[in-house]
Amino acid sequence: MDYLIIVIILILIVFVLAFKSVKILRPYEKAVVERFGKYQRTVESGLVFLIPFIESIRKVDLREQVVDVPPQEVITKDNTVVIVDCVIFYEVTDPFNAVYNVVNFYQAITKLAQTNLRNIIGDLELDQTLTSREMINTHLREVLDEATDKWGTRVVRVEIQRIEPPKDIVDAMSKQMKAERMKRAAILEAEGYKQSEIKRAEGDKQAAILEAEGQAEAIKKK
């Protein structure tokens, strides 16, 4: 009986040691290994062997990930308040920097994006802001990519989801577009009427010429 208990205890010890000493990293993962809390090495995907109770592992996901930046109010150069939000796509390139150089990457990049959005849109007037999404995306991505390089990440792309002016501005723009459409319709109608009158006058002129030529020919025959 005592022998059986000893065997069970030994099996449990072996199982715990195996669990603590062997880790499996998937193809999209890397990890940093720490020994007594100090950085020891960076390991690739696959089977990783550790010294039980002495070494620990911290996994890092290398897949492209997304951060949804909450909407915020931003003032344009011509003092118009617009609501702007965006999404950021990034991937980890250096597990060491990603683990040790930033505490909360999600919060850090969110605040960084909001601050730089205010700076970029603050230099644009409302009309430029509404028509320059691609420029804003490119500029913001470059700024974020440079700033997050020390965090071991690469900003792949940035997409502005919404630029929403105040309701009164939207109503004014709608009325302006309606007025422009009515103006173009009136111009087209006037142009059509003008062309119609020109064609009619040319037809009357041609008919008069043909009639005069016919009379002249009749007189000549007589």
Secondary structure, 3 states (H helix, E strand, C coil): CHHHHHHHHHHHHHHHHHHHHEEEECCCEEEEEEECCEEEEEECCEEEECCCCCEEEEEEECCCEEEEEEEEEEECCCCCEEEEEEEEEEEECCHHHHHHCCCCHHHHHHHHHHHHHHHHHHCCCHHHHHHCHHHHHHHHHHHHHHHCHHHCEEEEEEEEEEEECCHHHHHHHHHHHHHHHHHHHHHHHHHHHHHHHHHHHHHHHHHHHHHHHHHHHHHHHC
